[in-house]
Amino acid sequence: MKNLTSVKGKMEITKGKSKVHVFDADEALSDSLAKYTAAISEKFVRERGAFSVVLSGGYLIEYMKKLVEPPYVDSIDWTKWHVFWLDERVVPKDHADSNYKLAYDGFLSKVPIPPSQVYAIDDKLSAEGAADAYETCLKQAVKNKVVDLSASTGFPKFDLMLVGMGPDGHVASLFPGHPLLNEKERWVTFIKDSPKPPPQRITFTFPVINSSAYIALVIVGAKEAGPVHRALGNDSQSSDMLPIQMVSPEGETTWFLDKEAGSKL
């Protein structure tokens, strides 16, 4: 069931537990994403004294730029943020392909989050070793009450995941047709044959992604329009589901699309 409303510069669609916002301008998308993130941060800081947020790579960080500007940079309680990564390339932290470097340069270096609350991967380990170490890190974060545990799934329940998507419909480092789409036990796993370079990465699994309280899908560009249409259309029973179609969290999903990504809706 879809409900469609339109206001100046933005179209809104409601589909089940998903809210879909399509923006005419990048600036409006960034503004809306900042307002949304700040509100969820305030909610969890008030309710449990901490905010666990998961970042991804790609263009997401660019669209978080409003968070480092007034009024948000001054009103958010950054000391309560705990930052994790949805996936990471197994490269040094100062490498151009590093999601940590992307986030640090564009966001983390501009806000006063305590360094001990920024959970980067150990870039000195192999892909398999880094995945094991990061899963151990998540288990410690749950033990320390930094991250909730889902009562229904037994997987970590992050407060907010900020998730991008590739033009092939991949999310995190979970690619179409790859066996890792079916991983049901691990919290964090590794891939050595990524179809998109660099080949070695670690990634959260779908049970972790789908245990989230809130997921924001930030998707822009004409090449993304096809997978967006498939995910929000009616072919979810297809046997060859795209990874983006498998994002189905316990909590709420909000889509932040530019007009190109939403052009087929």
Salt bridges, closest charged atoms under 4 A:
GLU12 OE2 - LYS10 NZ 2.86
GLU12 OE2 - HIS21 ND1 3.77
GLU27 OE1 - LYS65 NZ 3.75
GLU27 OE2 - LYS66 NZ 2.54
GLU47 OE2 - LYS43 NZ 2.86
GLU69 OE1 - LYS66 NZ 3.64
ASP77 OD2 - LYS80 NZ 3.37
ASP87 OD2 - ARG201 NH1 3.99
ASP97 OD2 - HIS95 ND1 3.81
ASP105 OD2 - LYS101 NZ 2.88
ASP123 OD1 - LYS93 NZ 3.57
ASP132 OD1 - ARG186 NH2 2.87
GLU135 OE2 - LYS139 NZ 3.29
GLU135 OE1 - ARG186 NE 2.89
ASP148 OD2 - ARG48 NE 3.84
ASP159 OD2 - ARG48 NH2 2.83
ASP168 OD1 - HIS170 ND1 2.65
ASP193 OD1 - HIS178 NE2 3.02
ASP235 OD2 - ARG230 NE 3.59
ASP240 OD1 - ARG230 NH2 3.84
GLU250 OE1 - LYS157 NZ 3.37
GLU252 OE1 - LYS19 NZ 3.88
